[in-house]
């Protein structure tokens, strides 16, 4: 598609659907943890995703494999990817989708702070600073309120925070290393290949690998590998080639909103006043952080 200067109807509807898929993914992780130990589940997801990403690259007529010229940055991003999903899968095993989503999707807050420090030309202005303050206040509100939102595990909440920071680290790896020279599917291929090895090797240290194995956890795991990792992640990279990055990123505040709604509808998680208030602060903050700069 031709490069565009603003989000049109196709872009808006696609990004809303993308946000919804990411929200469904939070529920899918929660469900797959019922059948598989969380770290083992994350490792199996990466292992399955290798095949899907390879097939997608071949379908596009692109080279599918690991270019050893990028071994150093590839191993680095794969390691950070592994850390992110150790944290996220454990978080969703210990706490609710509602709480984990609000904290996890504060990632642009940590990325904006890191970009301010490490990426030239990405300084924090007044509007972005206000957004950072609002999003940070929302995260603190969730962490501090131990009575609302159902299954409130401090360890789970802190794992969600670790996952958000690790996600920001992946973005920095992609920007500040030679990985920026690679196509999106090649970057993702490094991440899933390295993380499959790391996560499956670590899994036995976190307890028995299988829990109550049933069709729903298995289907949830396949959905994550086929739709979220291999489909949604590559879609995100593709749509960034068409629309302005700031405009695309401004839709990120929809995902925690959808996640909270799905947690309530599918899993019966309660939405208290404090959860709603924290969600509002994080969503407003993310909108300010990602709002396109005006000339």
C-alpha positions in Angstrom: 0.0 0.0 0.0 1.0 3.6 -0.6 2.5 5.6 2.3 -0.1 7.8 4.0 0.2 10.9 6.1 -2.8 10.3 8.4 -4.9 7.4 9.7 -7.8 6.7 7.4 -10.8 4.4 7.9 -8.8 1.3 7.0 -6.0 2.2 9.3 -8.3 3.0 12.2 -10.4 -0.2 11.9 -7.3 -2.3 11.5 -5.6 -0.8 14.6 -8.8 -1.2 16.6 -8.9 -4.9 15.6 -5.2 -5.2 16.4 -5.7 -3.8 19.9 -8.6 -6.3 20.4 -6.4 -9.2 19.3 -3.7 -8.2 21.8 -6.4 -8.0 24.5 -7.7 -11.4 23.7 -4.1 -12.6 23.9 -4.0 -11.7 27.6 -7.1 -13.9 28.2 -5.5 -16.7 26.1 -2.3 -16.7 28.2 -4.4 -16.9 31.3 -6.3 -19.9 29.9 -3.2 -21.7 28.6 -1.6 -21.4 32.0 -4.5 -23.7 33.2 -3.0 -26.6 31.2 0.7 -25.7 31.1 3.2 -24.3 33.6 3.6 -20.6 32.6 7.3 -20.6 31.5 6.8 -23.9 29.7 3.7 -22.4 28.0 5.8 -19.4 26.9 8.5 -21.7 25.5 6.0 -23.9 23.6 4.4 -20.7 22.1 7.8 -19.5 20.8 8.5 -23.0 19.5 5.2 -23.1 17.6 5.7 -19.5 16.4 9.0 -20.5 14.7 7.1 -22.5 12.1 4.5 -19.8 11.5 7.1 -17.0 11.1 9.2 -19.2 8.8 6.1 -20.0 6.7 5.1 -16.3 6.5 8.6 -15.3 5.3 8.7 -18.0 2.7 5.2 -17.0 1.5 6.5 -13.4 1.0 9.5 -14.7 -0.9 12.0 -13.6 1.8 14.9 -15.5 3.3 13.8 -17.4 6.4 16.6 -18.1 8.8 19.1 -16.7 11.2 21.8 -14.5 9.7 24.8 -15.1 11.8 26.2 -11.7 10.9 23.6 -10.4 13.5 24.4 -13.1 16.1 25.2 -10.6 18.9 22.2 -8.3 18.7 20.0 -11.4 17.8 21.0 -13.2 21.0 20.5 -10.0 23.0 17.0 -9.3 21.7 16.1 -13.0 22.1 17.2 -12.9 25.7 15.2 -9.8 26.5 12.2 -11.3 24.7 12.6 -14.4 26.9 12.7 -12.2 30.1 9.6 -10.3 29.0 7.5 -13.5 28.6 8.8 -15.2 31.7 7.5 -12.1 33.6 4.2 -11.8 31.6 3.2 -15.5 31.8 3.9 -15.7 35.5 2.1 -12.4 36.1 -1.0 -13.7 34.4 -0.7 -16.9 36.5 -0.7 -14.9 39.7 -2.9 -11.9 39.1 -5.9 -10.9 37.0 -6.0 -10.0 33.4 -7.4 -6.6 34.5 -4.5 -5.7 36.7 -1.8 -7.2 34.5 -3.1 -5.4 31.4 -3.1 -2.0 33.0 0.5 -2.4 34.2 1.8 -4.2 31.2 0.5 -1.7 28.7 2.2 1.1 30.5 5.2 0.1 28.3 5.2 3.4 26.3 5.9 5.2 29.6 9.1 3.2 30.1 10.0 3.4 26.4 9.6 7.2 26.4 11.8 7.5 29.5 14.5 5.3 27.9 14.3 7.1 24.6 14.7 10.4 26.4 18.0 9.1 27.8 19.4 7.1 25.0 17.9 8.1 21.6 18.9 11.5 20.2 16.0 13.7 19.1 13.4 12.0 21.3 13.3 14.4 24.2 10.3 14.6 26.5 8.2 17.8 26.0 5.5 19.2 28.2 2.6 17.1 26.8 4.6 13.9 27.0 5.8 14.7 30.5 2.1 15.2 31.5 1.3 11.9 29.9 4.1 10.2 31.7 2.9 11.6 35.0 -0.7 10.4 34.4 0.4 6.9 33.3 2.8 6.5 36.2 0.1 7.6 38.7 -2.3 4.9 37.2 0.4 2.2 37.6 1.1 3.2 41.2 -2.6 3.2 41.9 -3.0 -0.4 40.7 0.1 -1.5 42.6 -1.0 0.3 45.8 -4.6 -0.9 45.8 -4.4 -4.5 47.2 -8.2 -4.8 47.9 -9.7 -4.1 44.5 -9.6 -6.0 41.2 -10.1 -9.5 42.5 -7.0 -11.7 42.7 -4.5 -9.0 43.7 -1.0 -10.5 43.9 1.9 -8.1 44.5 4.3 -10.6 43.0 2.1 -10.9 39.9 1.7 -7.1 39.6 5.5 -6.7 39.8 6.0 -9.4 37.2 3.7 -7.4 34.9 5.8 -4.3 35.5 8.9 -6.3 34.7 7.3 -7.5 31.5 6.5 -3.9 30.5 10.0 -2.7 31.1 11.4 -5.7 29.2 9.1 -4.9 26.2 10.5 -1.4 26.2 14.0 -3.0 26.1 13.1 -5.0 23.0 12.1 -1.8 21.2 15.4 -0.2 22.2 17.3 -3.2 21.0 15.6 -2.9 17.6 16.4 0.8 17.4 19.9 1.0 18.8 21.5 -2.2 17.4 22.1 -3.6 13.9 18.8 -5.3 14.1 17.3 -2.2 12.6 18.8 -3.3 9.3 16.7 -6.5 9.2 13.1 -7.0 8.0 10.5 -7.3 10.7 10.0 -11.1 10.2 13.8 -11.5 10.5 13.9 -9.6 13.8 10.9 -11.7 15.1 12.6 -14.9 13.9 15.6 -14.2 16.2 13.3 -13.5 19.1 11.2 -16.7 18.8 14.2 -18.9 18.0 16.3 -17.7 20.9 13.4 -17.6 23.4 12.2 -21.1 22.5 15.6 -22.5 23.6 15.9 -20.3 26.7 12.3 -20.7 27.9 12.2 -24.4 27.4 15.5 -24.8 29.2 14.4 -22.7 32.1 10.9 -24.2 32.4 11.8 -27.3 34.6 13.1 -24.9 37.3 9.6 -23.4 37.7 7.8 -26.7 38.6 5.9 -29.5 36.8 5.5 -28.7 33.1 1.9 -29.9 32.8 -1.2 -29.0 34.8 -4.8 -29.9 33.8 -4.2 -30.5 30.1 -7.4 -30.0 28.1 -8.5 -28.8 24.6 -9.0 -25.1 25.7 -5.5 -24.5 27.0 -4.0 -26.2 23.9 -6.2 -24.1 21.6 -5.3 -20.9 23.5 -1.6 -21.8 23.1 -2.0 -22.3 19.3 -3.9 -19.1 19.0 -1.1 -17.2 20.7 1.5 -18.6 18.3 -0.4 -18.4 15.1 -2.4 -15.2 15.6 -0.7 -13.0 18.2 3.0 -13.7 17.6 3.1 -14.6 13.9 0.1 -12.5 12.8 -0.4 -9.4 15.0 3.3 -8.7 15.7 4.1 -8.8 11.9 1.0 -6.7 11.2 2.2 -4.0 13.6 5.5 -3.8 11.7 3.7 -3.7 8.4 1.3 -1.0 9.3 4.1 1.2 10.5 5.4 1.2 6.9 2.1 2.8 5.8 1.0 5.3 8.5 3.0 7.7 10.8 4.4 6.0 13.8 3.0 8.5 16.3 -0.5 8.1 14.9 -0.3 4.3 15.0 1.1 4.3 18.6 -1.8 6.5 19.7 -4.1 3.5 19.4 -2.1 1.6 22.1 -4.4 3.0 24.9 -7.2 0.8 23.5 -5.6 -2.5 24.4 -5.8 -2.2 28.2 -9.4 -0.9 27.8 -10.3 -4.0 25.8 -8.3 -6.3 28.2 -10.2 -5.0 31.2 -13.5 -5.5 29.4 -12.6 -9.1 28.3 -11.4 -10.0 31.7 -14.7 -9.0 33.1 -16.8 -10.6 30.4 -14.9 -13.9 29.9 -13.2 -14.5 33.2 -15.7 -12.7 35.5 -13.1 -10.4 37.0 -14.5 -7.5 39.0 -13.9 -3.9 37.9 -13.9 -1.7 40.9 -13.8 2.1 41.0 -10.0 2.1 41.7 -9.4 -0.2 38.7 -11.5 2.0 36.4 -9.8 5.1 37.7 -6.3 3.7 37.2 -7.2 2.5 33.7 -8.4 6.0 32.9 -5.2 7.6 34.1 -3.0 5.1 32.1 -5.2 5.5 28.9 -5.0 9.3 29.2 -1.3 9.2 29.8 -0.6 6.9 26.8 -2.7 9.2 24.6 -0.6 12.2 25.6 2.7 10.3 25.2 1.8 9.1 21.7 -0.1 12.1 20.5 1.4 13.4 17.2 3.4 16.6 17.7 1.8 19.7 16.2 3.7 22.0 13.9 
